[in-house]
Amino acid sequence: MPDTAPPAGADWQKNIMAFRRSGANWLAEPAFTYQYKQSILSFGHSNLFGASVAVSDDGRFIAAGDIFNTAAGTGALRAPSTTGTSTRNGAVTVFERKTSNWELRTLLKPNVQEQYGLFGNTVAFGDNNRSLAVGQVENSSNARDIDGDQTNLSAPYSGALWLY
């Protein structure tokens, strides 16, 4: 097995490579990286970006989970986003395919800041390519329905599913 350690001084960055079919060939789309390369979101990243990945059926959107993301904010955040940090509660970054590149569309954060809740451990697009399900396996909320009290964290490791 080859040595995979980065060279001294290298700044390795996780990225997503997308390919599209063109006739009998596969063509590489322009590579796009996470927050290191997104000047408007140059904070909050973790080495677990891409812990989960989903592609919409029409190929227009890619969602990537980052379960230890520390970016500030809650809910769906559009660029430019709030700067600052929070606990390692996770995030999902949604990218949209434009004519010649992939662009950051939205950064999704859980509504309640809960350290190590692992928001984004699973992601899946719905059949309409517009809805996105995000799993949070270690969410501790005691809420049992849509309008439940999300801030009641008395049910450790109960998990949650967020729909956007």
Residue pairs with C-beta under 8 A, 6 or more apart in sequence:
6 12
11 36
13 33
13 34
13 36
13 37
14 33
14 34
14 47
14 49
14 50
15 31
15 32
15 33
15 34
15 37
16 31
16 32
16 33
16 34
16 50
16 53
16 62
16 64
16 95
16 102
17 28
17 29
17 31
18 28
18 29
18 32
18 55
18 62
18 97
18 102
19 26
19 27
19 28
19 29
20 26
20 27
20 29
20 59
21 27
29 97
29 102
30 100
30 101
30 102
32 95
32 101
32 102
34 45
34 49
34 50
34 64
34 66
34 93
35 41
35 42
35 43
35 44
35 45
35 49
35 71
35 93
36 42
36 45
38 79
38 104
40 79
40 80
40 81
40 104
41 71
41 79
41 81
41 93
41 104
41 107
43 70
43 71
43 72
43 83
43 84
43 85
44 69
44 70
44 71
44 72
44 85
44 86
44 91
45 66
45 69
45 71
46 66
46 67
46 68
46 69
46 70
46 88
47 68
48 65
48 66
48 67
48 68
49 64
49 65
49 66
49 69
49 93
50 64
50 65
50 66
51 65
51 66
51 67
51 120
51 121
52 63
52 64
52 65
52 120
52 121
52 122
52 123
52 135
53 62
53 63
53 64
53 65
53 123
54 62
54 63
54 123
54 124
54 125
54 132
55 61
55 62
55 125
56 62
56 125
56 129
57 125
57 127
57 129
58 129
59 97
60 96
60 97
60 129
61 94
61 95
61 96
61 97
61 105
61 125
61 129
62 94
62 95
62 97
62 102
63 92
63 93
63 94
63 95
63 123
63 125
63 132
63 134
64 92
64 93
64 95
64 123
65 90
65 91
65 92
65 119
65 120
65 121
65 122
65 123
65 134
66 90
66 91
66 92
66 93
66 120
67 90
67 118
67 119
67 120
67 121
68 88
68 90
68 116
69 88
69 89
69 90
69 91
69 109
69 119
69 120
70 85
70 86
70 87
70 88
70 89
71 77
71 81
71 82
71 84
71 85
71 86
71 91
71 107
71 109
72 82
72 83
72 84
72 85
72 86
73 81
73 82
73 86
73 107
73 109
74 109
74 110
74 111
74 112
74 113
75 108
75 109
75 111
76 106
76 107
76 108
76 164
77 106
77 107
77 108
77 109
78 105
78 106
78 107
79 104
79 107
81 107
86 113
87 113
87 114
87 115
87 116
88 115
88 116
89 109
89 110
89 113
89 114
89 115
89 116
89 117
89 119
90 109
90 110
90 117
90 118
90 119
90 120
90 121
90 136
91 107
91 108
91 109
91 119
91 120
92 107
92 108
92 119
92 120
92 123
92 132
92 134
93 104
93 106
93 107
93 108
94 104
94 105
94 106
94 107
94 108
94 132
95 102
95 103
95 104
95 105
96 102
96 103
96 105
108 120
108 132
108 134
108 162
108 164
109 119
110 117
110 119
110 136
110 139
110 160
110 162
111 150
111 162
112 141
112 150
112 151
112 153
114 139
114 140
114 153
116 138
117 136
117 138
117 139
117 140
118 136
118 137
118 138
118 139
119 134
119 136
119 139
119 162
120 134
120 135
120 136
121 135
121 136
121 137
122 133
122 134
122 135
122 137
123 132
123 133
123 134
123 135
124 132
124 133
125 131
125 132
125 133
126 132
126 133
131 163
131 164
132 163
132 164
133 161
133 162
133 163
134 161
134 162
134 163
134 164
135 159
135 160
135 161
135 162
136 159
136 160
136 161
136 162
137 157
137 159
138 156
138 157
138 159
139 158
139 159
139 160
140 153
140 154
140 155
140 156
140 157
140 158
141 148
141 149
141 150
141 151
141 152
141 153
141 155
141 158
141 160
142 148
142 149
142 152
142 153
142 154
142 155
142 158
143 149
143 150
143 152
143 160
